[in-house]
Amino acid sequence: MNQREFAEAIYRPEPGPASSIDPRRLARAVHLDAERDGPAGWLVRGGAESHRVTFDGDRYDCGCRDRAIRGGGCKHILRVLLSEGHPVVVRVLRALVRLPNPRRGAV
């Protein structure tokens, strides 16, 4: 899957910026840790099992069951994209996590 295919796979037809990525997958991705494992690989830990995400210059891939069954972006790939500051993933995360209302005080 290349970057465009990945973006299309995680986009949904529903309106609004936060609907472009499955919020449950993104929420689970936030709680994982991604560590560089070579120039084009990451080791993603924190779930039931560790998984390796690779990028061949055009495509992200992960060997997890979710990716194998459903295709598209799994939580491990989302974690890597979040770690790398992918603008779409960061924008969706910002839409999901609202800033505290300054009139009500910080949380």
C-alpha positions as CSV (number, residue, x, y, z in Angstrom):
1,M,0.0,0.0,0.0
2,N,1.5,3.4,-1.0
3,Q,0.9,6.6,0.9
4,R,-2.1,7.6,-1.3
5,E,-3.7,4.1,-0.9
6,F,-3.1,4.3,2.8
7,A,-4.8,7.7,3.0
8,E,-7.7,6.5,0.9
9,A,-8.0,3.3,3.0
10,I,-8.4,5.2,6.3
11,Y,-10.7,7.9,4.9
12,R,-14.4,7.5,5.5
13,P,-17.2,9.1,3.5
14,E,-18.6,10.8,6.7
15,P,-18.2,14.6,6.9
16,G,-15.8,16.3,9.4
17,P,-12.1,16.2,10.0
18,A,-12.1,13.6,12.8
19,S,-14.0,11.1,10.7
20,S,-11.2,10.6,8.2
21,I,-9.4,8.1,10.5
22,D,-11.0,5.5,12.7
23,P,-10.9,7.3,16.1
24,R,-10.8,3.9,17.9
25,R,-7.7,2.8,16.1
26,L,-6.1,6.2,16.6
27,A,-6.9,6.2,20.3
28,R,-5.3,2.8,20.6
29,A,-2.3,3.9,18.5
30,V,-1.6,6.8,20.9
31,H,-1.0,4.3,23.7
32,L,1.6,2.4,21.7
33,D,5.4,3.1,21.5
34,A,7.2,3.3,18.2
35,E,10.9,3.0,18.0
36,R,13.1,3.2,14.9
37,D,14.4,-0.1,13.8
38,G,16.6,0.7,10.9
39,P,16.3,3.3,8.2
40,A,12.8,2.1,7.0
41,G,11.4,0.2,9.9
42,W,9.9,0.7,13.3
43,L,9.2,-1.6,16.2
44,V,5.8,-0.9,17.7
45,R,5.2,-2.1,21.3
46,G,2.5,-1.7,23.9
47,G,-0.2,-4.0,22.7
48,A,-0.6,-7.7,23.2
49,E,2.3,-8.3,20.8
50,S,5.1,-6.2,19.2
51,H,4.9,-5.6,15.5
52,R,7.3,-4.3,12.9
53,V,6.1,-1.6,10.5
54,T,8.2,-1.1,7.4
55,F,8.2,1.6,4.7
56,D,9.8,0.8,1.3
57,G,9.8,4.4,0.1
58,D,6.3,4.1,-1.2
59,R,4.4,1.7,1.0
60,Y,3.8,1.1,4.7
61,D,3.3,-2.4,5.8
62,C,2.6,-4.3,9.1
63,G,2.3,-8.0,9.7
64,C,-0.5,-7.7,12.3
65,R,-3.8,-9.6,12.0
66,D,-5.9,-6.4,11.6
67,R,-3.9,-5.4,8.6
68,A,-4.0,-8.8,7.1
69,I,-7.8,-9.2,7.5
70,R,-9.0,-5.6,6.8
71,G,-6.2,-4.1,5.0
72,G,-5.7,-0.3,5.3
73,G,-4.1,1.4,8.2
74,C,-3.8,-0.6,11.4
75,K,-3.0,1.0,14.8
76,H,0.7,0.1,14.4
77,I,0.9,2.1,11.1
78,L,-1.0,4.9,12.6
79,R,1.4,5.0,15.6
80,V,4.4,5.2,13.2
81,L,2.7,8.0,11.2
82,L,1.9,9.8,14.4
83,S,5.6,9.4,15.5
84,E,6.8,10.8,12.2
85,G,4.4,13.8,12.4
86,H,2.2,12.8,9.4
87,P,0.1,15.9,8.9
88,V,-3.3,14.1,8.4
89,V,-2.9,11.9,11.5
90,V,-1.8,14.9,13.6
91,R,-4.7,17.0,12.3
92,V,-7.2,14.2,13.1
93,L,-5.7,13.8,16.6
94,R,-6.0,17.5,17.2
95,A,-9.6,17.4,16.2
96,L,-10.3,14.5,18.6
97,V,-8.5,16.1,21.6
98,R,-10.0,19.4,22.4
99,L,-8.1,22.1,24.2
100,P,-9.4,23.0,27.6
101,N,-11.7,26.0,27.8
102,P,-9.6,28.8,29.4
103,R,-12.7,30.2,31.1
104,R,-13.2,26.9,32.9
105,G,-9.6,26.4,33.9
106,A,-7.0,23.9,32.8
107,V,-7.5,20.2,33.4
